[in-house]
Amino acid sequence: MDTALRKAAAVWVAVPGQRARLAWTAWRGGVLWLAAGSDQDVPGLTDGVSCTVTLRSPTTHSHLLDVAVTARLTEPDEETATALRGARLNGVAVLDAVYRLEFA
């Protein structure tokens, strides 16, 4: 899982009752960080909500695994904010809300 998360710029996040959304993330220090806001909307994602992260292969895009996580709204340090901005492959990264996704 560590290798897949280090290589993935984006994952699919599914909140109960909502369809999965593609989300830009950064894997940093053993933590998966997600920036939400603007066009990066994950409906229902709030502090403390349980959700599912789906990892896909960065080369073949095939399904690797689903992982249960809990979203924690947080204020990122500057290095994490920079990593999230750098993970964005197109457009400008908007950091309206940053979540630390904690693995169950």
N, C-alpha and C positions, 0 to 999 in steps of 0.2 A: 504494500500500500504506500509506503514511504516513497519508493521510486516513482510510482504512478503519479502521486501528488506533486512531486518535485518537477515532473515534466509537463503536467497539465496546467494550462493557462485558464481553463474554464472547466466547470463541472455542472451537472444538472442538479437542481435543488427542488425537492417536492415537499411542500407544506401540506398537512392533512386537509383534504377538501379542495385542493388546488392542483392544477396540472403542473408538472415539472417545468422549471424555467432554467435556461442556460444562464450561468452566472460567472463573471470573471472573479478569479480568486488568486490568492498567493499562499503558498505553503512555505512557512517561515518559522524556524525554531520549533518544529514539531507541532505547529498550530496551523489550521486552515482558516484563512481570513477571507471575508467576502465584503465587497463594497456594494451597497445598494443605493439606488437613487437614479433620477433622470430616466434613461432608457433601460437601466439595469434594475427593473422592478421585479421583486419576488413577492407577489400578493400573499398576505398572511404572515410574512416573516416579521416576528416581533421578539423582543427580549424574552427568553425562557421557553420559546416554542420548540417542540421536538419536530424534526424533519428528517428527510432522507436525502443523502448525497449519492449521486450515481457517478461513478468514475468510468471513463471511456479511454481506450488506448489513444495516445496522441498521434500514432502513425496510421492505424487501421480504423479507428473510431469504433471498434467493437466494444461491447459491454464488458467491463472488467469486474466490477462489484458494486453493490449497494451498501451504504453504511449509515447507521442511525446516528444522528447528531442532535445536540441542543444548541440553539443560537443564543449567543450572549452579546447584546448591544454594548459596544465599548468605544473608547476614544483611543485610536491607534497612536503609537509613538511615531516619530518622523520616519524611521527606517521602514516600518510596516506600511505607512502611507505611501512612501516612495515605491516599495515593492508592489503595492496594489496598482499604482499608476502605471508602472512598468509592465504589469501583466496584461493590461488592456491592449489588445491587438489592433483595434481601430477606434477612431474617435478619441474623445477626451474622457478620461476617468473622472467621474463625479463621485465624491465621497460624502454624500448626504448622510449616510448611516453606514457604520462599519460593524460587522459581526464577527465574533470569534466563534467558530463552529467546533464545539467540544464533542469528541467521539464518546459514544455510550460505552 
